[in-house]
Amino acid sequence: MCVKFTDAEIAYIKESVENYSSEFDIYDDEQELKLKIYEQIMLKIKSEYKDTYLFRLIN
């Protein structure tokens, strides 16, 4: 399934992920895992989807 995001939606996702991931206090493995997931989301947005804004959702 593919979902196309607008520029405004991409900006919102980036801001949300950056804000949320900066609030993590690493105190257990679960929090560390969440931080890594959000960092991966940011990397994916910055690299693979920078020009096309096409996201593939894999379940």
Helices and strands as residue ranges (DSSP letters): E 2-4, H 7-22, H 29-46, E 54-56
